[in-house]
Amino acid sequence: MAELTGTTRDVVVADDGHHQVEHTFDNEYWDQIWQGDRAQSMGTGRPNPHLVQEVGDLVPGTALDAGCGAGAEAIWLATRGWQVTGADIAPAALDRAAERAADAEVAERVRWVRTDLSTWEPGTRYDLVTTHYAHPAMPQLEFYDRIASWVAPAGTLLIVGHLHHDATADGHGHGHGHDPDGPPASASATAAAITARLDPAQWEVVTAQESHRAMTGHDGHATTIHDVLVRATRRLPADR
């Protein structure tokens, strides 16, 4: 899904007197995001570098990109042999994703599903379930619980999210509540918070990292992205 800059927002005042930005992350919010002035730049993005690094060694199978946006990650997976389902709530994002998949000649390898990920049930499990900064209208960690339940035995869960501001080095980076363009704390997490919800009897945590990377924003200015990354493999029943 999109980075968190939009016009639908509720501003609340924190205990320290600073304004904190909160979002509803509902259908109206994401429609405004994908019909706004950032839609063009979001619709031409490259696949997330964490996905490329973490998934490149996996044998292709079935994959779900939860909150696929304009489809950069889903299309990247399809070009490498995965059979992909891309799910998102915003029809404008999915329309753009379908166009990009056709241009990449992988349309037959991707199924696009318009849905609310806070209530959707896919009815199957996948060899890979991944998400990149997706924020449905539900608590962030509960969303990660939901998508983890869709991973098949021996399958992979890959979460790339916004790092909670308390874990950033300077306290003022991407994701801090004082940043008017950053995500609120409710849409962020730490590696420890995510992995604590993965039962060691059912999951082997392969990667749990908090990273900071530079990139050029949609306005041409350099910015620092503070990411949380968790990759885990669901154990086979015999491993329990």
C-alpha positions, 0 to 999 in steps of 0.5 A: 500500500501507499506511504502514509501521506494523505488528506484524510487524517484525525489530529490528536494531541499527545500527553507532551502537547505535540500533535500526533497524526492518526488515520482511519485507513479505511476505504475512503482514506486509501481511495483518496491516497490513490487518487491524489497527487502522489498516485503517479509516483507511487504507481511507478515504484520499484520492488522493495529491496528487502523482498529482493534480498530475502526471497531471491533464494526461495523456490517459487510457488504460490504467493500473496502480496497483502496490500499490494498497491500498484503491484511492484512486489507482486509483479517482481515475484511473478517474473521469477516464477511465482503464482501471485495473488495481489490484494488491496482495498484501492481499485485505482491501485489495482487498475494500475497494477494490472496495467503494469503486469500486462506491460511486464508480460506476467498478467497470467501469473497474477490475480488481483483481488480488491478486498479489505484485509481486515476482514478478508479470508483467502480460503487457502494458504500460500507458500509465501505471504508478504506485506510492505507497509500495509495498514488496514483498518485494524491494529497493526500487530493483529494484521500481522497475526492475520496474514501469518495464519495464511502461510502454508506449512514450510512456507515463508512470512515476510513482513516489511513495515514502518519501524516504531519511532521509539526504536529510531536512533534520533527519535525524529525519523520516519514514523515519529509522531511529530512528523506530519508526513510520517505514519502514526505509532499505531501503524508501526512496530518493532522487530521484537513486537512482531517476533514475540507473536510468532510461537517458536513451536510453529515458526522459525525466525530467519530474519528480524532486523530494524534498518535505516535506508536513504531514498529519494522522495516523491518530491525529489528530496532525500529522506531516510526510511526506518524499516522493520523486517521480519522473515519467518518459516512455518514449521512442518507439523513433524517439527513440533 
